[in-house]
Amino acid sequence: MVKESYSPEETFAIGKEIGEQLKPGDVYCLIGDLGVGKTVFTQGLAKGLGIEEPINSPTFTIIQEYHEGRIPLYHFDVYRIGDVSEMDELGYEEYFYGDGACLIEWGNLIEEILPKETVTITIEKDLEKGFDYRKITVTE
């Protein structure tokens, strides 16, 4: 599925639509360059789960947990992971196979440990279509 966004508000709305459909055990890998709108998308996804608290990228903490929605959201940013074995220290399996949904920014860096059913969301810019244009591709 490919969706096009021409504003941060549309990117947020696409994230919200996906968040409304998340189920326990879902693992989503979010890929995109710095500044492409991953945090805005994630904020929308969290809103779709009913999470009202502020959503920030967990760049330095690696994982943020949100428990106030209809199911827990485990938001990972693995950009700073040096080696996949660091994920073992976090107890990643409890998150990936637990009672919530996982959204993993830069998940392509830990592909070898992702569940087979992981859905990949890629956000790309195309400046020829406008500064705020984003192509959002969902691959199951």
C-alpha positions as CSV (number, residue, x, y, z in Angstrom):
1,M,0.0,0.0,0.0
2,V,1.3,3.4,-0.9
3,K,-0.1,6.7,0.6
4,E,0.9,10.2,-0.3
5,S,1.1,13.1,2.2
6,Y,1.4,16.7,1.4
7,S,1.6,18.0,4.9
8,P,2.7,17.0,8.4
9,E,-1.1,16.9,9.3
10,E,-1.7,14.3,6.6
11,T,1.3,12.2,7.7
12,F,-0.1,12.3,11.3
13,A,-3.5,11.2,9.9
14,I,-2.0,8.3,8.1
15,G,-0.2,7.2,11.3
16,K,-3.5,7.6,13.2
17,E,-5.3,5.4,10.7
18,I,-2.7,2.6,11.1
19,G,-2.7,3.0,14.9
20,E,-6.4,2.5,15.0
21,Q,-5.9,-1.0,13.5
22,L,-2.9,-2.2,15.6
23,K,-3.3,-5.4,17.6
24,P,-1.3,-7.0,20.4
25,G,1.8,-8.6,18.9
26,D,2.0,-6.3,15.9
27,V,5.6,-5.2,15.0
28,Y,6.1,-2.3,12.6
29,C,9.5,-1.2,11.3
30,L,9.6,2.5,10.5
31,I,12.3,3.5,8.0
32,G,13.2,7.0,6.7
33,D,16.0,9.5,6.6
34,L,16.4,12.0,9.4
35,G,13.8,14.7,9.2
36,V,11.4,12.8,7.0
37,G,8.6,12.8,9.5
38,K,9.0,9.5,11.5
39,T,8.1,11.3,14.8
40,V,5.0,13.0,13.3
41,F,3.9,9.6,11.9
42,T,4.5,8.0,15.3
43,Q,2.5,10.7,17.1
44,G,-0.4,9.9,14.8
45,L,-0.1,6.2,15.4
46,A,-0.1,6.7,19.1
47,K,-3.2,8.9,18.8
48,G,-4.9,6.1,16.9
49,L,-4.2,3.8,20.0
50,G,-5.7,6.4,22.3
51,I,-2.4,7.6,23.7
52,E,-2.6,11.3,24.7
53,E,0.8,11.8,26.3
54,P,3.6,13.5,24.3
55,I,5.5,11.2,22.0
56,N,9.2,11.8,21.4
57,S,11.8,9.8,19.5
58,P,13.6,7.5,22.0
59,T,17.0,8.1,20.3
60,F,19.0,8.1,23.5
61,T,16.9,5.8,25.6
62,I,16.3,3.2,22.8
63,I,12.8,2.4,24.0
64,Q,9.8,4.4,25.3
65,E,6.8,2.6,26.7
66,Y,3.3,4.0,26.6
67,H,0.6,2.2,28.5
68,E,-2.4,4.5,28.5
69,G,-3.9,3.5,25.1
70,R,-6.1,0.6,24.3
71,I,-3.0,-1.6,24.1
72,P,0.6,-0.7,25.1
73,L,2.9,0.8,22.5
74,Y,6.6,0.0,22.6
75,H,8.5,2.7,20.6
76,F,12.1,1.7,19.7
77,D,14.8,3.8,18.1
78,V,17.6,1.4,17.3
79,Y,19.7,3.9,15.3
80,R,22.4,3.9,18.0
81,I,22.5,0.1,18.5
82,G,26.0,-0.9,17.7
83,D,25.3,-4.7,17.6
84,V,22.1,-6.7,17.6
85,S,23.2,-8.4,20.8
86,E,22.4,-5.1,22.6
87,M,18.8,-5.9,21.9
88,D,19.1,-9.0,24.1
89,E,20.0,-6.8,27.0
90,L,16.8,-4.9,26.5
91,G,14.8,-8.1,26.6
92,Y,13.4,-7.3,23.1
93,E,11.5,-10.7,22.9
94,E,9.2,-9.6,25.7
95,Y,8.2,-6.6,23.7
96,F,8.1,-8.2,20.3
97,Y,5.9,-11.1,21.5
98,G,4.1,-9.4,24.3
99,D,0.7,-7.8,24.9
100,G,1.4,-4.5,23.0
101,A,2.4,-3.3,19.6
102,C,6.0,-2.3,18.7
103,L,7.1,0.5,16.4
104,I,10.8,0.3,15.6
105,E,12.5,3.2,14.0
106,W,15.5,2.1,11.9
107,G,14.4,-1.5,12.3
108,N,16.3,-2.4,9.1
109,L,19.4,-2.3,11.4
110,I,18.2,-5.3,13.4
111,E,16.4,-7.3,10.6
112,E,17.8,-10.6,11.7
113,I,15.8,-10.6,15.0
114,L,12.5,-9.1,13.7
115,P,9.5,-11.5,13.6
116,K,8.6,-12.8,10.1
117,E,5.3,-10.9,10.3
118,T,6.9,-7.5,10.7
119,V,5.3,-4.8,8.6
120,T,7.7,-2.2,7.1
121,I,6.7,1.4,6.7
122,T,9.0,3.5,4.6
123,I,8.7,7.3,4.5
124,E,10.4,9.1,1.7
125,K,10.7,12.7,0.5
126,D,10.4,13.9,-3.1
127,L,11.3,17.6,-3.3
128,E,10.0,17.7,-6.9
129,K,6.5,17.2,-5.5
130,G,6.9,19.8,-2.7
131,F,8.8,20.4,0.5
132,D,6.2,18.7,2.7
133,Y,5.5,15.8,0.3
134,R,6.0,12.3,1.7
135,K,5.5,8.9,0.1
136,I,4.5,6.4,2.8
137,T,4.9,2.8,1.7
138,V,3.5,0.0,3.9
139,T,4.9,-3.5,3.1
140,E,3.6,-6.6,4.8
